[in-house]
Amino acid sequence: MTENSGPHGGHDHSHNDFQPDIKEPTENWEFLEIALRELLVDKGVLSAREIQDEIEAWEKKSPEKGAEIVAKAWVDEEFKVRLLEDANQTIREFGIEVEVLKMVALENTPELHHVVVCTLCSCYPRPILGVPPLWYKSKQYRSRVIREPRAVLQEFGTKLSDDTEIRVVDSTADCRYLVIPTRPVGTEKMTETELAKLITRDSMIGTAQARDPIGKRS
Ligand code: FE
């Protein structure tokens, strides 16, 4: 790629704002994606704008939705039971439609800790958690968390008691998991909105615990 091609072409490069070029496609699936996308646009099935709008809409989805759901499960036992029994139906109350995907909620407790992975590729509950973090898609994480989950969790700074059983669950094209992290102690008086702030993306994947409330943090 020459300096003036690409997304930053034409603007002043004299002030050292180096940005890496967007990688040229090399993989088969990348060529297939480009071919399919160009055909859809050529045939007038979709416009380039519509495709871009859809990408942007997905990029805007964030783990906040998941945190809202988990916070409600923490404060409302009846809701939690329903969420564990039929996540698809329950998250619909939050305006989330996952269509053909089967959503499964899993509750972490001091005795049993769930961690989510997709060993095959990068299946992830995007409607609830947004775009997955890069490490989730890495070969390292996908292969290692299955074999040595306790060691991988420690690298995330998550130290579990030796008595806690760790269960790694493998996502698939049609089944996605949402982890309900253990509610931290000392949060009994907090409101749902305050609680939601303790629920991080990683705690809903299971590589972390929910945050401790301020004041309790070391
Ligand atoms: Fe996958």
Boltz pocket constraint, residues with backbone or C-beta under 6 A from the ligand:
constraints:
  - pocket:
      binder: B
      contacts: [[A, 118], [A, 119], [A, 120], [A, 121], [A, 122], [A, 123], [A, 124], [A, 171], [A, 172], [A, 173]]
      max_distance: 6.0
